[in-house]
Amino acid sequence: MAAVKQKKIVKAKKRAAPKKAKVLKKLVRQPSSVVDADGWPSPRNVFFRPERMKYVRKLVKVSGCVFCTAAKAKPSFESLCVFKSQHSQIILNKYPYNNGHLLVLPLNHLGNILDLSPERYDDLHQTLRIAMEAVQRLYAPAGFNVGLNHGASAGAGIPDHIHYHIVPRWGGDLNFFPLIANAKIVVETLETSYNRFLQYFDSLQRGQS
Ligand SMILES: [Zn+2]
């Protein structure tokens, strides 16, 4: 009796096999905007990485805040701070996407831009303008990416201390490295960038005083 049952299962499997192959073939031929055999839209390759969950849930905690450390000290290459206004500061991104990549942020530690007082909000945006002018003068980019990733879910690396990114852009400056190796080729060293900005802001402040 058991043997008969086993034979039936084998036969059923044989019948199912070509059907499965057919479905797979169909999926390969279909454009990505259609649904899969079960009705899920946009079939595509998904690499499940459950071990990444600890990062999503922030189980890996960082001690201290680099922006607050920079806010408490004078501008220096150690903190990467190149300029301070009354309520804001300009810092070089330690891992720049491009030469001259700056961060503009309030001196006080806060993760929600809506919590800034009107005075501090204005100061932040005046400083953003000063930073863009600096990049324009020193690097003469063809364009800029200026943006704020507001909150961890929006991609902020340090979500508890808001910061604008200013990334100078040139035509054709994108390559495939960031996609495949989490790496980016930046031709200027951080130290050179830092000294260029520092010199610029020094002469700017001397001109103002
Ligand atoms: Zn902070």
Residues whose N, C-alpha, C, O or C-beta is under 5 A from the ligand:
A	BS01	ZN	C65 F67 C68 H109 H161
